[in-house]
Amino acid sequence: RTRSGFPVPVTDTFVAYYLPAEGGALLPLGWEPPPRVWDLYVFFRQVTNVEPREDSGRYGLLQAADYFCGGPSPLYGALNTSEFKADSRDLAMRGEPYSLEEWKILRRYCEADVDTTARIARAAMARSDFNLDLCLHWGRYMVALAYEERIGIPMDEEKARELKHYAPEIRQHCIREFEREHGVGIFDEEGKHRRSGLIDFLNRNSIPWEATETGAPRTDEKYMSQLSKEHPILEPYVNVRELADKYKMLGGLAIGPDGRNRCSMFPFSTTTGRNAPSTKKYLFAMSKAFRRLVKPPLEYGFVQSDWAAEELAIAAVLSRDDDLLDAYLGGDPYIGFAIRAGAAPAGATKASHREVRDMYKTVMLAVGYGQTEHGLAATLGIHRIEARDLLLKHRAAFPRFWRWVDEVVSTAAWERRVQTRLGWTLKLGNTDLFNGKIIKDRTLVNFPIQGTGGDLLRLASIMAMDAGLDVGAPVHDALLLCAPLCEIEDQARELEQVMARASMEILGGVALRSETSITAFPDRYEPEKGQELWDSTLQMLEEVKK
């Protein structure tokens, strides 16, 4: 038997559908998950990871049953299965006391779910693309994630609840100040656009605008951002919209009864296998300014360990570009690129050539995402010819990387798929890569880099769990933990070692650098950016409380 209380031999495989949900119920009872876990949710995500998207975008147990075995268990009965599950969940969450008939409903609900899970597992094992070793590895990550979602992120509970409560009023305050200052009436009481007000504002300032099918002005973020560059008078409007969105998200911040931020990480939700937590619930998916709500409890500290220039290092290893790897290992790859390109003298540093470094950093990151000269020009606010010249300098500095880019695209066209070193795969659907560009080359090049980043984070999470570290959340290319002050420095070092070992295992011996910060009680976490927004938010909070 395992330590979990489940009568499961250690050599057997525990099959689940979205383990963090079960973990949220079992971990508080002291039941640790068995060592061998296969999460069918992840397998469903993997086999339907196709571009262009062909699925419904829903990944529940019933959708998996439809996909793998033509439908769920007959134990659900003739009723509408989705409604029956929803009603049964509500009944279970209502709590006791239950009538005898209600007990029967709950038993039937559980039996049907278990039988459906078994049916999916049998059908999945019969597939040619079933790989038990990969499934067990991903299952271990889901176990680690169950622990992380249970631990959560410590916050300044009083301030967090206060800001969450007053966020709608702060949002309205920003909007009204903007409208008063500029003499416009663009938004209604809920912060939504007044069609007539926006049209009047655009026409009054002679700004040409595109209409949607309904005849209203097009207001999506990308369009308005570009329009504001052509008509600077729009910048305050774009800025207040962005600010209003930030406060709208803050109003949805998830706060547990213990004052910690925790929510579903929605693992494997992107094509690259990355987590995609809710931007309306997860603190680290919101504006960096609000991360100042992170505050360790009494006699505890908070650690964030973040891989430095992760995507660049991954690209160097995957492309086998020694020059790019040397730039990474040299300490500051961005100033190194600027020196190679002749934009900075030998010996230049971040302090001595900050603006040049920032520009060349943007170029290197843009290349990793497959950005074109048009996108780079818009990002940097420069002419397209200048952006093209910067990309050509990157090609000259790192030619092996660019040959790899071509290899990735041509191999994907031939094999109809692209894959990370740990097996996460993007399959290419019914499309022509080169005629019509339905799948853009940058998607194919970005996938192995971002997908390998996902591999790294999952392996580091597993290793941290096995090392007994209380990781409270993953953040893209970082892990966060909370520990007693008497242990904080030791645990920070151990977390760094875990992240180095994970990178060495996946990247063929290359250890990624990690940047680690420690926040000790009574201090709060202080990110580099967002201080001005944080200060203005606190000021507006006091104003709306009056």
Buried (B, 14 or more C-beta within 10 A) or exposed (E): EBEBEBEBEEEEBBBBBBBBBBBBEBBEEEBBBBBBBBBBBBBBBBBBBBBEEEBEEEBBBBBBBBBBBEBBBEBBEEEEBEEBBEBBEEBBEEEEEBEEEBEEBBEBBEEBBBBBBBBBBEBBEEEEEBBEEBBBBBBBBBBBBBBBBBBBBBBBBEBBBBBBEBBBBBBBBBBEEBBEEBEBEBBEEEBEBBBEBBBBBBEEEEBEBEEEEEEBBEBEEEEBBEBBEEBEBBEBBBEBBEBBBBBBBBBBBBBBEEBBBBBBBBBBBBBBBBBBBBBBBBBBBBBBBBBBBBBBBEEBBBBBBBBBBBBBBBBBBBBEBEBBBEBBBEEBBBBBBBBBBEBBEEEBEBEEBEEBBBBBBBBBBBBBBBBBBEBBBBBBEBEBEEBBEBBEBBEEBBEBBBBBBEEBBEBBBEEBBBBBBBBBBBBBEEBEBEEEEBBBBBBBBBBBBBBBBBBBBBBBBBBBBEBEBBBBBBBBBBBBBBBEBEEBBEBBEBBBBBBBBBBEBBBEEBBBBBEBBBBBBEEBBEBEEBEEBBEBBBEBBEEBEE
